[in-house]
Amino acid sequence: MPRMRRSKIKRAEKSEGADHAAIAGTDFMLSIVEEHHTRKSGNVIKMDSGLKAQQELQKIEEQITRLQAVEGQNAETLRQIQQLHDRVNDLRREISSHLNAWERTELARHPQRPYTLDYVERIFTDWSEIHGDRGFRDDPAIVCGMARFHGEEIILVGQQKARDAKQRVYRNFGMPHPEGYRKALRVMKIAEKFKRPIFTFVDTDGAYPGLHAEERGQGEAIARNLLEMARLEVPIIATVIGVGGSGGALAIAVADRVLMLENSVYSVISPEGCASIMWRDASKKDLAAEAMKITAKDLNELGCIDGVISEPAGGAHTDHAQAAEFLDAALQQHLTALQKQSVGDLLATRYKKFRNMAQFFQVEA
């Protein structure tokens, strides 16, 4: 056998051996996660530290991705890699189904979670942003504009966060000033004038509580939006895509349909703030989150929202494209249903929806 050919065979065998060793190592890591974070007791699976498990699975997924990128692998190696990938996804789904309210709050705050403009990029076309409130200035914490949704012209309003330090300051950490809410209302009035449906994306810890924001009428701006949105004569669909905090979120969420992503939260105060008030101890945030009923599942059962949108295994941050697909399908479904209603029915149903919210019992005369 020629020396060159023997050398190639040895390199191939060495590479194949390295691949098998990497697969075996990844399989071992995955087995540890499965063992440490799931304890089977009959048909019940209890999860310990679900978010920690998700973080470890993320590292394993990165290792699997590197293995997939290696060229020249045989069919058996590729099959083993795919099996590892399937096990990771299955375990992610299992862990996600057992997360408590605080763990879902942490997922809703995940810095890699898709924001409004991430969904705009993947779901809508012909996006054209509108700036300014025609009174003071533009507020980058709220983005507004015109776009097309499957060929139909719509208006979109969303609260926008950021990932790097410079952009966070520019977006004011997703906390709008009063001019942001006035800009949103100005754009929604344009939607009403031209009979375009409105989509709003909620993702804020609350309206900005600074002195200058209060001096410029923060409370009035929020209250004005609540009043005006209640009587806009076009379909409105609001989606909580991350954190829906206090009146700052509701100011763009008086809608015919209020939806929530599976791992989003919607509340009047943060769990830390609630714990500080109730127990004078912010470390009891997990107890507060559970008591407040702020998750999508809880709010859907209470009738405060109209639907829960599934997320990719492990959360929307693991796969922005798939998260957008799920949201896209839900928006199409609800928009089609709303467009069948007359304006009168739309307004009457919207009014009744918010008037009856949180009415859980009746007192008999």
C-alpha positions in Angstrom: 0.0 0.0 0.0 1.5 3.4 -0.9 2.7 5.5 2.0 0.4 8.5 1.1 -2.7 6.2 1.1 -1.7 4.7 4.5 -1.3 8.2 5.9 -4.7 9.3 4.7 -6.3 6.2 6.2 -4.6 6.8 9.5 -5.8 10.4 9.6 -9.3 9.3 8.8 -9.2 6.7 11.6 -7.8 9.3 14.0 -10.5 11.8 13.1 -13.2 9.1 13.4 -11.9 8.1 16.8 -11.9 11.8 18.0 -15.5 12.1 16.8 -16.6 9.0 18.7 -14.8 10.3 21.8 -16.6 13.7 21.5 -19.9 12.0 21.0 -19.3 9.8 24.0 -18.3 12.8 26.1 -21.4 14.7 25.1 -23.6 11.7 25.8 -22.0 11.5 29.3 -22.7 15.2 30.0 -26.3 14.8 28.8 -26.8 11.7 31.0 -25.6 13.7 34.0 -28.2 16.5 33.3 -30.9 13.9 32.9 -29.9 12.2 36.2 -29.4 15.3 38.3 -32.4 17.3 37.1 -35.1 14.7 36.8 -36.1 12.3 39.6 -38.7 9.8 38.5 -41.3 8.8 41.1 -44.0 6.7 39.5 -45.4 8.8 36.6 -44.3 12.1 38.2 -41.1 13.8 37.1 -39.8 16.5 39.5 -37.4 19.1 38.3 -34.6 20.6 40.3 -33.3 24.0 39.3 -34.9 24.1 35.9 -33.0 27.2 34.7 -29.7 25.7 35.6 -30.6 22.6 33.6 -31.5 24.8 30.7 -28.1 26.5 30.9 -26.3 23.2 30.9 -28.4 22.0 28.0 -27.4 25.1 26.1 -23.7 24.2 26.5 -24.4 20.7 25.4 -26.3 22.0 22.3 -23.3 24.1 21.4 -21.0 21.0 21.6 -23.5 19.1 19.4 -23.5 22.0 16.9 -19.6 21.9 16.7 -19.8 18.1 16.1 -22.3 18.6 13.2 -20.0 21.1 11.6 -17.2 18.6 11.3 -16.8 17.4 7.7 -16.4 13.8 6.4 -18.5 12.1 9.1 -20.1 8.7 8.3 -23.8 7.9 8.5 -23.5 6.2 11.9 -21.8 9.3 13.4 -24.4 11.6 12.0 -27.2 9.3 13.4 -25.6 9.4 16.9 -25.3 13.2 16.7 -29.0 13.5 15.7 -30.0 11.2 18.6 -28.2 13.5 21.0 -29.9 16.5 19.5 -33.4 14.9 19.9 -32.6 14.0 23.5 -31.7 17.6 24.3 -34.9 18.8 22.8 -37.0 16.3 24.6 -35.4 17.2 27.9 -35.8 20.9 27.3 -39.6 20.4 26.7 -39.9 18.3 29.9 -38.1 20.9 32.0 -40.0 23.8 30.5 -43.3 22.2 31.4 -42.3 22.1 35.1 -40.8 25.6 35.5 -42.3 27.6 38.4 -43.4 31.3 38.1 -40.0 32.8 39.1 -38.1 30.6 36.7 -40.5 31.7 33.9 -39.9 35.3 35.0 -36.2 34.8 34.5 -36.8 33.3 31.1 -39.0 36.3 30.2 -36.0 38.6 31.1 -33.4 36.5 29.2 -31.1 38.9 27.3 -31.1 36.8 24.2 -34.9 36.6 24.0 -36.3 38.0 20.8 -37.4 41.6 21.0 -40.0 43.5 18.9 -37.7 44.3 16.0 -36.5 40.7 15.9 -40.1 39.7 15.2 -40.6 42.5 12.8 -37.7 41.2 10.8 -39.0 37.7 10.6 -42.8 38.1 10.4 -43.5 41.4 8.6 -42.4 42.9 5.3 -42.1 46.5 4.0 -41.4 47.9 7.5 -41.3 51.7 7.6 -40.7 53.2 11.0 -42.5 56.4 12.2 -40.7 58.7 14.6 -41.8 61.4 17.1 -44.9 62.5 19.0 -45.2 65.8 17.2 -44.9 67.5 20.5 -41.6 66.9 22.2 -39.2 64.3 20.7 -38.9 60.7 19.6 -38.7 57.9 22.2 -36.7 54.9 21.0 -38.1 52.7 23.8 -41.2 52.4 21.7 -41.0 51.6 18.0 -44.0 52.3 15.7 -44.5 52.0 12.0 -46.3 50.6 8.9 -45.7 47.2 7.5 -47.3 44.3 5.6 -48.5 41.2 7.2 -48.9 38.4 4.6 -49.7 41.1 2.1 -52.1 43.1 4.2 -51.2 46.6 5.4 -51.0 46.9 9.1 -49.7 49.3 11.9 -47.3 48.0 14.4 -46.4 49.4 17.9 -43.9 47.7 20.2 -41.7 48.3 23.2 -38.1 47.7 22.3 -35.2 46.6 24.6 -31.6 46.1 23.6 -28.7 43.7 24.3 -25.5 45.8 24.5 -24.8 48.6 26.9 -24.9 51.4 24.3 -28.2 50.3 22.8 -29.7 49.8 26.3 -29.0 53.4 27.1 -30.4 54.5 23.8 -33.6 52.4 24.3 -33.8 53.5 28.0 -33.8 49.8 28.9 -37.2 49.5 27.3 -38.9 51.9 29.7 -40.9 54.5 27.7 -41.2 58.2 28.4 -44.6 60.0 27.9 -43.6 61.0 24.4 -43.3 57.3 23.6 -46.9 56.7 24.5 -48.0 59.8 22.7 -46.1 58.6 19.6 -47.9 55.2 19.9 -51.3 56.9 20.1 -50.5 59.2 17.1 -49.6 56.1 15.0 -52.7 54.2 16.2 -54.9 57.1 15.1 -53.3 56.8 11.7 -54.3 53.1 11.7 -57.9 54.1 12.5 -58.0 56.7 9.8 -56.8 54.3 7.1 -58.7 51.2 8.5 -55.5 49.2 9.2 -55.3 46.5 12.0 -53.0 47.2 14.8 -50.5 44.8 16.3 -48.8 45.8 19.6 -45.9 43.9 21.2 -45.5 44.4 25.0 -42.1 44.0 26.6 -41.2 46.5 29.4 -40.5 46.5 33.1 -42.7 49.6 33.3 -43.0 53.2 32.2 -39.9 55.3 33.0 -40.4 56.7 36.6 -37.9 59.6 36.3 -38.6 63.2 37.4 -38.6 64.7 33.9 -41.0 62.0 32.6 -43.4 62.8 35.4 -43.1 66.5 34.7 -44.1 65.9 31.1 -47.2 64.0 32.1 -46.3 60.3 32.3 -49.6 59.4 34.1 -51.7 61.4 31.7 -50.1 59.9 28.7 -50.8 56.4 29.9 -54.4 57.2 30.9 -55.0 58.8 27.5 -53.9 55.7 25.7 -56.2 53.5 27.8 -59.1 55.8 26.9 -58.4 56.1 23.2 -57.5 52.5 22.6 -60.8 51.4 24.1 -62.6 53.1 21.2 -60.4 52.7 18.2 -62.5 51.4 15.3 -60.0 48.8 14.0 -59.0 45.3 15.2 -56.2 45.4 17.9 -54.1 42.4 18.8 -51.6 42.8 21.7 -48.9 40.2 22.5 -46.8 40.1 25.6 -43.5 38.8 24.2 -41.4 39.2 27.4 -42.1 41.2 30.5 -45.4 43.1 30.7 -44.9 45.4 33.7 -47.4 47.8 35.3 -49.4 50.4 33.4 -46.5 51.0 31.1 -47.5 47.7 29.4 -51.2 48.1 29.5 -50.9 51.5 27.8 -50.5 49.7 24.5 -52.4 46.5 25.4 -56.1 47.6 25.5 -56.9 45.2 22.7 -59.5 42.9 21.2 -57.1 40.0 21.7 -54.4 39.9 24.4 -51.9 37.0 23.8 -48.9 35.9 25.8 -45.9 33.9 24.8 -45.5 30.7 26.9 -42.6 32.0 29.0 -43.7 35.7 29.3 -45.1 37.4 32.4 -47.7 40.1 32.9 -48.1 41.9 36.2 -48.6 45.3 37.9 -45.3 45.0 39.8 -42.2 42.9 39.7 -41.9 39.9 42.0 -39.0 41.6 43.8 -41.1 44.7 44.3 -44.0 42.7 45.6 -41.8 40.8 48.0 -40.2 44.0 49.3 -43.7 45.4 50.1 -45.3 42.2 51.5 -42.4 40.7 53.5 -39.8 43.5 53.5 -37.5 41.0 51.8 -36.8 41.0 48.1 -35.2 37.5 48.3 -38.7 36.1 48.6 -39.3 36.9 45.0 -40.1 33.3 44.1 -43.0 33.2 46.6 -44.3 36.5 45.3 -44.1 35.4 41.7 -46.1 32.3 42.5 -48.7 34.2 44.6 -49.2 36.9 42.0 -50.3 34.6 39.2 -48.2 36.4 36.5 -47.5 33.5 34.1 -49.3 33.0 30.8 -50.9 29.8 32.1 -52.2 31.4 35.2 -53.6 34.5 33.4 -55.2 32.4 30.8 -57.0 30.4 33.4 -58.2 33.6 35.1 -59.5 34.9 31.8 -57.3 38.0 31.8 -55.8 37.0 28.4 -57.1 35.3 25.3 -54.5 32.8 24.4 -51.0 31.4 25.1 -48.5 31.0 22.3 -46.1 28.1 22.4 -42.3 28.7 22.4 -39.5 26.5 21.1 -38.1 23.9 23.5 -36.1 25.8 26.2 -37.6 29.2 25.4 -37.9 31.7 22.6 -34.2 32.7 23.1 -33.1 29.2 21.8 -34.6 29.7 18.3 -35.8 33.1 17.2 -37.0 31.8 13.8 -39.2 29.1 15.3 -40.6 31.5 17.9 -41.5 33.9 15.1 -43.3 31.1 13.3 -45.4 30.3 16.3 -46.3 34.0 16.8 -47.0 34.4 13.1 -49.5 31.6 13.1 -51.3 32.9 16.2 -51.5 36.4 14.8 -53.0 35.1 11.5 -55.6 33.1 13.4 -56.8 35.9 15.6 -56.7 38.6 12.9 -58.9 36.5 10.6 -61.5 36.0 13.4 -61.6 39.7 14.3 -62.0 40.9 10.7 -65.3 39.0 10.5 -66.8 41.3 13.2 -68.5 44.6 12.5 -67.1 47.8 14.1 -70.0 47.9 16.6 -69.4 44.4 17.7 -65.7 44.9 17.9 -66.1 47.9 20.3 -68.8 46.3 22.4 -66.8 43.1 22.9 -63.6 45.0 23.7 -65.5 47.2 26.3 -67.1 44.1 27.9 -63.9 42.3 27.9 -62.1 44.8 30.1 -65.1 45.7 32.2 -65.5 42.0 33.2 -61.8 41.3 33.8 -61.1 40.0 37.3 -64.8 39.4 38.0 -64.6 36.0 39.5 -67.8 35.8 41.5 -71.3 37.4 41.7 -73.1 38.5 44.8 -76.7 37.3 44.8 -79.3 39.8 45.8 
